[in-house]
Amino acid sequence: MNPENESSNILKKFLQSLIKKGRKKKAQSLLLKVIRLVQMMQPTKPKYEVFTQAVKNVQPSFEFKRARLGGLYQMIPGAKKPEKQSNLAVRWLLALAKEKQKKAKTLKNQRYGIEFFLAQEIVFAYKNESELKQKKIEIHKLAETNRALAVQRWW
C-alpha cells in the first residue's frame, strides 16, 4: 500500500467519524481546519505524514474477548486486524479531543473548538507524547500477561 493511499484512507476515517446527523460539509470544513492547525503546529513535516504517523503511534495490535473459563470470566487476547487498529486509533483521538474540550469548557478558559483539541492530540500522538500511547502500552501489557490464555481462543 502506498503512503498517499494510506493517508487518504486515514483522512476518510477521520471524516466519517466527524460526521454528525449527516452533515458532511460541516465535517469537511472541520477536518480542513484541523489539517491547517496541524500544519501550523508542525510546519516542517508534511501534513499527511503527521496524520498517518500519529495514528500508527496510538493504534493497538491486540483485542480482547471475554470468555468464561472454569467458572471465571477471562480476557483472552488476540491479534487485531490492521483496519480495525486504525479505526480504533481514530476513535480514541476524537474521544480524547472531545474530553479535553469539555474540560476546557468547565474551566471557562478561552473558547477553543474541537478542531484545536483534535489537532493538538494529533500532534502529541505524532510526537509520542499523547495519553493514548500509555493506553496502548497498557493494552499490550495486559495481552502479555494473558498470553497463556490465547490457546483457549476459538474464534
N, C-alpha and C positions, 0 to 999 in steps of 0.2 A: 504494500500500500504506500503510495507516495505521500509526502508530507503535506502537500496542498490539499489533497483529498481528505486526509485525516483532520486537518484543521477546519476545513469547511464542515465536516461531519460534527465536530465538536461545537462549532458555532450554531449549527442547526439544532443540536441538542439544547444549547442554551436558549435559543429562540423558542423552541417548543415548550421548554419549562417555564418561560416567562409569559406565555400566552395565558391570559385570564379572560373568561367569558367570550372567547372568540375574537378578541381584539388584537389581531395580528399586526396591524400598522403601529399600534401603541407599543407592542413588544419589540418591533423592529427599531423604532426610534429609541427605545430604552437601551437596546443592545448596541446601537451606534454610539450612544452617549458613553456606554461602558467601554467600548473599544477606544474612543477618543481619550477617556480618562486613563486607560491603561497605557496608551501611547505617551501621554504626558508624564506618567509616573515612571515609565521605562523607555526613554526616548532612544536609547542606543540599540535596543533589541527589536526585531520585527514583531508586530502585534500578534500575528498568528502563532509564532513560536512561543510567545509568552502564554497564550491560552492553552496550547497543547501540552506544554511542559507543566503548567500548573495543574492540569487535570491528571497528568501522569504521576505527579508527585503525591497526590492525595488518594488515588484510586486503590482500593484494597484488592488483594488477589484471592481472598477466601470468603466463603459464605458459610453460614451455619444453619443446620436444620435441627429442630428439637425432636428427639425421639425417645421413646420410653424403653429403657433397657434395665431389666431386673428390678422393676418397681420404681425406678428413679428416672426422671427426665434428664437427658444428657444433651449437650450441644455438640453435634457431630460436624466437624469441618469438612469442607470440600472446595475444590477449585471453582472459581467464578469465571464465567465466560468474559472475554475482553469487552464485548458490547455492554454487558451488564456492569462491568467495572467502571467504564467511563460514564454511564448513565448515573450510577450511584455517586460518583465524584461530583458531577454537575449538580445533582440534587443537594448534596452536602454543602457545596459552595453557596448555593442560593439560600438554603436554610440558615446558614451561619450569617450571611449578609442581612437577612430579614431579622434575625435575632439581634444583631448589633444595631440595626436601625431602630428597633423597638426600645432597646436600652437607651439610645441617644434621645429618643422622644421623651422617655420618662425622666431623664436627667435635665431636660429642657435646654440642651445645648443648641448650637446653631442647627438650623433645619437643613439636613442633607437628605437627598433622595436615596432610594435603594441603589441607584446606579453608582453612587460614590462608594458605598459599602461593598458592593459586589466587585467593583474594580480594585478596591483595596484588598479584598480577600484573594482575588486572582493574583495580584502582585505578591502578596505574602506567600501564597501557595507556590508560586514560581520560585521564590527565594528559599523555600523550605522552612518558612517561619510561621506557618499557619497552625492554628489549633487542630486542624484536621489531620495534620501529619501525625500528631500524637494519637489521634483516634485510630488512624491506620495502623500505627505501631501496636496499639493495644489489641486490635483485632488479630494481627499476626502473632502476637504473644499467646493469645487465647487459642489460636489454631495450633501453635506449637505445643502447648500444654495438653491439648485434647487430641493430638495426632494419633494416639493409640486407639482411639475410638473410630478412626477412619475406616477400619476394617468392617465395622458394623454398618457401613453405608450401603444402602440397597437401591438408591435412586440414581 
